Amino acid sequence: MAEQNNIAQAPVRELVRDHRLPLFQVFGVGIALNAAGYMTLTYIGIHLVREGGYNRTSVAWTTALVVSLIAVVLPAAGALVDKWGSTRVGVVGMIYSAVLVYPAMLFMEGNGLLVAGIAFFVLAMGVPLVQASAAPLFPALLDSRVRLTGVALGFNLSTILAGGTAAYIATWLIDVTGDSLSPAYFLITASIIGLATMATLRGSGYGGAGTFGCCSYFRAQSREFLTRHRRRLIGSGLRRQAGTFPPHPDRLRRHGRLPGVVTGPDVPRPANRTPSTMSGTFIYQRHGRSLMAA
């Protein structure tokens, strides 16, 4: 059953052995995704209270408003991915986060909660761009046999490294450097890792709805199908060239050459067909079916 459904019996072993590059690509993009998400949605609230000195309740409401606005903007980011492709939108989102994180955090201190909230919102707009691009990108990178295992392993490892530790790393950087803006360097570094990973994709990923049928994702699926069935397809092509495939019975019947029973005169005879051991009988094979003519 596993073979019929194209499911790997030992997916982790096959993933590490044959699909190391796509696994690292999922991990690298996940670093940028988790750093942007957890820094924006988890740490910035702490930063506003601890470094900005704002009221906890006001910061909590501001954070809730920003998260709600991200949810509203996310479908628009998905539309951009459908139009421009996952790689382009992901690169724009990572550059956006890396460039704006430092000035945004600078405006969050000493300018009032309204300005801090606007800076918070502007910085947070990079998150839906990266999230919307990563959703179709991850499954497009991996073969179907190990797709779920590869996405789960790569993304969760990046979440552990750059997501769950984001707030701790940010506060540790402040304690070590004494600079309240030093957490920005963490997001910048993570975005650079994501951009470097994007540079290794070389056309992989979801190309957008406008390129349905010819985008890189579907080209990858076509290559996977051809690789899996190349022997059968090559054999079929050789048999067709050799003339050992007769026309399909439906086509013969449609042209009045196969009224109901396959008989010798009604079947076109290829020049190089080979008679079987049955005297006067020729056997043709097409897609596993036998077409017999006396």
C-alpha positions as CSV (number, residue, x, y, z in Angstrom):
1,M,0.0,0.0,0.0
2,A,2.9,2.4,0.8
3,E,4.3,1.7,-2.6
4,Q,1.0,2.3,-4.4
5,N,0.5,5.6,-2.6
6,N,4.2,6.7,-3.2
7,I,4.8,6.9,0.6
8,A,8.3,6.4,1.9
9,Q,8.6,3.6,4.5
10,A,11.5,5.4,6.2
11,P,10.9,9.1,5.4
12,V,13.4,10.6,7.8
13,R,16.2,8.4,6.5
14,E,15.3,9.0,2.9
15,L,14.9,12.7,3.6
16,V,18.4,13.1,5.1
17,R,20.0,10.8,2.5
18,D,18.4,12.1,-0.7
19,H,16.8,15.5,0.1
20,R,19.3,17.4,2.2
21,L,19.3,20.6,0.1
22,P,15.5,21.1,0.2
23,L,15.5,20.3,3.9
24,F,18.0,23.1,4.5
25,Q,16.1,25.4,2.3
26,V,12.9,24.9,4.4
27,F,15.0,25.4,7.5
28,G,16.7,28.6,6.1
29,V,13.4,30.2,5.0
30,G,11.8,29.1,8.3
31,I,14.6,31.0,10.2
32,A,13.5,34.3,8.6
33,L,9.8,33.5,8.9
34,N,10.0,32.6,12.6
35,A,12.3,35.5,13.5
36,A,10.0,38.0,11.9
37,G,6.9,36.5,13.4
38,Y,8.1,36.0,16.9
39,M,10.0,39.2,17.1
40,T,7.1,41.2,15.9
41,L,4.2,39.5,17.6
42,T,6.0,38.4,20.9
43,Y,9.0,40.5,21.7
44,I,7.8,44.0,20.5
45,G,5.1,44.1,23.2
46,I,7.8,43.3,25.8
47,H,10.0,46.0,24.3
48,L,7.3,48.6,24.5
49,V,6.8,47.9,28.2
50,R,10.4,47.3,29.2
51,E,12.3,49.9,27.1
52,G,9.5,52.3,26.1
53,G,7.9,52.5,29.5
54,Y,4.4,52.3,28.2
55,N,1.4,50.9,30.2
56,R,0.9,47.2,30.0
57,T,-2.8,47.3,29.3
58,S,-2.3,49.9,26.5
59,V,0.5,47.8,24.9
60,A,-1.7,44.7,25.1
61,W,-4.5,46.4,23.2
62,T,-2.0,47.8,20.7
63,T,-0.6,44.4,20.1
64,A,-4.1,42.9,19.6
65,L,-4.9,45.6,17.1
66,V,-1.7,45.0,15.1
67,V,-2.3,41.3,15.1
68,S,-5.9,41.9,13.8
69,L,-4.6,44.1,11.1
70,I,-2.1,41.5,10.1
71,A,-5.0,39.0,9.7
72,V,-6.8,41.5,7.5
73,V,-3.7,42.1,5.3
74,L,-2.8,38.4,5.0
75,P,-5.3,37.6,2.1
76,A,-3.8,40.6,0.2
77,A,-0.4,39.1,0.7
78,G,-1.6,35.8,-0.6
79,A,-3.0,37.6,-3.7
80,L,0.5,39.1,-4.3
81,V,2.0,35.6,-4.1
82,D,-0.6,34.3,-6.7
83,K,0.4,37.2,-8.9
84,W,4.2,37.4,-8.5
85,G,5.2,34.0,-7.1
86,S,6.4,32.9,-3.7
87,T,10.1,33.6,-4.2
88,R,9.6,37.2,-5.2
89,V,7.2,38.1,-2.4
90,G,9.3,36.3,0.1
91,V,12.4,38.2,-0.8
92,V,10.5,41.5,-0.6
93,G,9.2,40.6,2.8
94,M,12.6,39.7,4.1
95,I,14.2,42.8,2.8
96,Y,11.3,44.9,4.2
97,S,11.8,43.4,7.7
98,A,15.6,43.8,7.6
99,V,15.5,47.4,6.4
100,L,12.7,48.7,8.6
101,V,13.3,46.9,11.9
102,Y,15.9,49.3,13.2
103,P,14.2,52.6,12.4
104,A,10.8,51.2,13.6
105,M,12.3,50.3,17.0
106,L,13.9,53.7,17.1
107,F,10.5,55.4,16.8
108,M,9.0,53.2,19.5
109,E,11.0,54.9,22.2
110,G,10.2,58.4,23.6
111,N,7.6,59.4,20.9
112,G,4.4,58.4,22.6
113,L,2.2,55.3,22.3
114,L,0.5,56.5,19.1
115,V,3.8,56.8,17.2
116,A,5.0,53.6,18.7
117,G,1.9,51.8,17.6
118,I,2.2,53.1,14.0
119,A,5.9,52.0,13.9
120,F,4.8,48.6,15.3
121,F,2.2,48.2,12.6
122,V,4.6,49.3,9.8
123,L,7.2,46.7,11.0
124,A,4.6,44.0,11.3
125,M,3.6,44.3,7.6
126,G,6.6,42.3,6.7
127,V,5.3,39.3,8.5
128,P,2.3,38.5,6.2
129,L,4.5,38.8,3.1
130,V,6.9,36.1,4.4
131,Q,4.2,33.9,5.8
132,A,2.1,34.0,2.6
133,S,5.1,33.2,0.5
134,A,6.3,30.3,2.7
135,A,3.0,28.5,2.7
136,P,3.2,27.3,-1.0
137,L,7.0,27.4,-1.1
138,F,7.7,24.7,1.4
139,P,5.7,21.9,-0.2
140,A,7.0,22.8,-3.6
141,L,10.6,22.2,-2.5
142,L,10.2,18.5,-1.6
143,D,9.3,15.3,-3.3
144,S,5.9,14.0,-2.5
145,R,7.4,10.9,-0.8
146,V,8.9,13.0,2.0
147,R,7.0,16.2,1.7
148,L,5.2,16.2,5.1
149,T,8.2,14.9,7.0
150,G,10.6,17.4,5.3
151,V,8.3,20.5,6.0
152,A,7.6,19.4,9.5
153,L,11.2,18.7,10.4
154,G,12.8,21.8,8.7
155,F,10.1,24.2,9.9
156,N,10.0,23.0,13.5
157,L,13.8,23.1,13.8
158,S,13.8,26.7,12.6
159,T,10.9,27.5,15.1
160,I,12.9,26.0,17.9
161,L,16.1,28.0,17.0
162,A,14.7,31.3,15.8
163,G,11.1,31.4,17.1
164,G,10.9,30.1,20.6
165,T,14.2,31.8,21.6
166,A,13.5,35.2,19.9
167,A,12.4,37.0,23.0
168,Y,15.2,35.5,25.1
169,I,17.9,36.4,22.5
170,A,16.5,39.9,22.2
171,T,16.6,40.6,25.9
172,W,20.0,38.9,26.1
173,L,21.4,41.2,23.4
174,I,20.2,44.3,25.4
175,D,21.8,43.0,28.6
176,V,25.1,42.2,26.8
177,T,25.4,45.3,24.6
178,G,23.5,47.9,26.7
179,D,21.8,49.0,23.5
180,S,18.0,48.9,23.5
181,L,17.9,48.6,19.7
182,S,20.3,45.6,19.5
183,P,17.4,43.1,19.0
184,A,17.0,44.6,15.6
185,Y,20.3,42.9,14.6
186,F,18.8,39.5,15.4
187,L,16.0,40.1,12.9
188,I,18.4,41.5,10.3
189,T,20.7,38.4,10.7
190,A,17.7,36.0,10.3
191,S,16.5,37.9,7.2
192,I,19.9,37.7,5.7
193,I,19.9,33.9,6.3
194,G,16.5,33.7,4.6
195,L,17.7,35.8,1.6
196,A,20.7,33.6,1.2
197,T,18.5,30.5,1.2
198,M,16.2,32.1,-1.4
199,A,19.2,32.6,-3.6
200,T,19.7,28.8,-3.7
201,L,16.2,28.0,-4.9
202,R,17.0,28.5,-8.6
203,G,13.5,28.7,-9.9
204,S,11.9,26.3,-7.4
205,G,8.8,27.3,-5.6
206,Y,5.3,28.4,-6.4
207,G,5.3,30.7,-9.4
208,G,1.8,32.2,-9.0
209,A,-1.7,31.5,-10.2
210,G,-1.0,33.4,-13.5
211,T,1.6,30.8,-14.4
212,F,-0.5,27.7,-13.7
213,G,0.7,24.8,-15.7
214,C,4.1,26.3,-16.5
215,C,5.4,27.7,-13.2
216,S,8.3,26.1,-11.5
217,Y,6.2,24.2,-9.0
218,F,4.3,22.4,-11.7
219,R,7.4,21.9,-13.7
220,A,8.9,20.2,-10.6
221,Q,5.8,18.0,-10.4
222,S,6.1,17.1,-14.1
223,R,9.8,16.2,-13.6
224,E,8.9,14.0,-10.7
225,F,6.2,12.2,-12.7
226,L,8.6,11.7,-15.7
227,T,11.3,10.4,-13.4
228,R,9.0,7.9,-11.7
229,H,7.4,6.6,-15.0
230,R,10.3,7.1,-17.4
231,R,10.8,3.4,-18.1
232,R,7.1,2.9,-18.9
233,L,6.9,6.0,-21.1
234,I,10.2,5.3,-23.0
235,G,9.0,1.7,-23.6
236,S,5.7,3.0,-24.8
237,G,7.4,5.4,-27.2
238,L,9.7,2.7,-28.6
239,R,6.8,0.4,-29.2
240,R,4.8,3.1,-31.0
241,Q,7.8,3.8,-33.2
242,A,8.2,0.1,-34.0
243,G,4.5,-0.1,-35.0
244,T,3.6,-2.6,-32.3
245,F,0.7,-0.4,-31.0
246,P,-2.5,-0.5,-33.1
247,P,-4.9,2.4,-33.0
248,H,-7.2,2.5,-30.0
249,P,-10.3,0.3,-30.4
250,D,-12.5,3.4,-29.8
251,R,-10.8,5.2,-32.7
252,L,-11.2,2.2,-35.0
253,R,-14.9,1.9,-34.0
254,R,-15.5,5.6,-34.6
255,H,-14.2,5.4,-38.1
256,G,-16.3,2.3,-38.9
257,R,-13.3,-0.1,-39.0
258,L,-14.2,-1.9,-35.8
259,P,-17.9,-2.6,-35.8
260,G,-17.9,-4.7,-32.7
261,V,-15.7,-7.7,-33.0
262,V,-12.0,-7.4,-33.8
263,T,-11.3,-9.3,-36.9
264,G,-8.3,-9.7,-39.0
265,P,-9.2,-7.5,-42.0
266,D,-10.5,-4.7,-39.8
267,V,-7.3,-4.2,-38.0
268,P,-4.5,-2.2,-39.7
269,R,-1.4,-4.4,-39.8
270,P,1.9,-2.7,-38.9
271,A,4.8,-3.5,-41.2
272,N,6.9,-5.2,-38.5
273,R,4.4,-6.9,-36.3
274,T,5.4,-10.4,-35.0
275,P,3.0,-13.3,-35.1
276,S,2.4,-15.1,-31.8
277,T,2.6,-18.8,-31.3
278,M,-1.1,-19.0,-32.0
279,S,-1.5,-19.6,-35.7
280,G,-3.0,-16.8,-37.6
281,T,-3.5,-14.6,-34.4
282,F,-1.7,-11.3,-33.6
283,I,-1.6,-9.9,-30.1
284,Y,-1.2,-6.2,-29.4
285,Q,-0.5,-4.7,-26.0
286,R,-1.7,-1.2,-25.1
287,H,-1.7,0.2,-21.5
288,G,-2.0,-3.3,-20.1
289,R,-4.9,-4.4,-22.4
290,S,-4.8,-7.1,-25.1
291,L,-6.2,-6.6,-28.5
292,M,-6.4,-9.8,-30.4
293,A,-7.0,-10.2,-34.1
294,A,-7.4,-13.4,-36.0
